[in-house]
Amino acid sequence: MTTIASIVQTLEDRKSLPPLCPEETWKPELSKEINDLSEEEITGKTAPSSLTILATRSGLLLWNDDLYASHAISQNISEPIGSYWHGIMHRREGDFGNSKYWFSKVGDSPIFEELYEQGKKIYPKIKEWKQWNPSLFIDEVEEVTSKGEEDTQRGKQLRQLQALEISLLLQYSLHQ
């Protein structure tokens, strides 16, 4: 039986960080496992809320680089957490303007403070921002991907920062 813990472990054990703008799903069979999880299996909870189920499933699919499947879910979540997953998905597909639009609907996310504090250790440039700023992060990603520099030191730092963001948002999603 597949559990959320085993799926998260598989995603965390990837040999390389997820790309900023993936061109294909990392493991299609993992997306099937994620989609096949019951409501209780996806959250590890008895009688989870529909928001928890949808946000968690969308996040797991996005972490697996399954942009289309994640988008199909996140675009139907009207709460800010859905806008956050939707914004990440558009950033990862390279639709940076649309990503900024969805992040404008997020407001001040509860993960921003921790993302900023941990993120400064990964990508010191964000200290200049004084707080987490999704729009400036989108600009950083756009610049690196437009130059084909995902595998440079800067690109790897941004990929690590993105992985942190996804991990923190997934943890937050599980508590909705």
RACOR-V838324 format. One record per pair of residues at least 6 apart in sequence whose C-alpha atoms are under 6 Angstrom apart, sorted by the first residue. I is the first residue (numbers start at 0). J is the second residue. If there is no record, write none. Layout:
BEGIN
I:J + I:J
END
This chain:
BEGIN
2:40 + 3:41 + 19:91 + 19:158 + 20:91 + 20:92 + 24:64 + 24:65 + 25:63 + 25:64 + 39:45 + 51:172 + 51:173 + 51:175 + 54:172 + 55:172 + 57:69 + 57:72 + 58:169 + 60:69 + 61:69 + 73:81 + 73:84 + 73:85 + 79:105 + 82:101 + 82:105 + 83:102 + 83:105 + 86:98 + 86:101 + 86:102 + 89:98 + 90:98 + 99:134 + 111:131 + 115:130 + 115:131 + 119:125 + 119:126 + 122:156 + 148:154
END
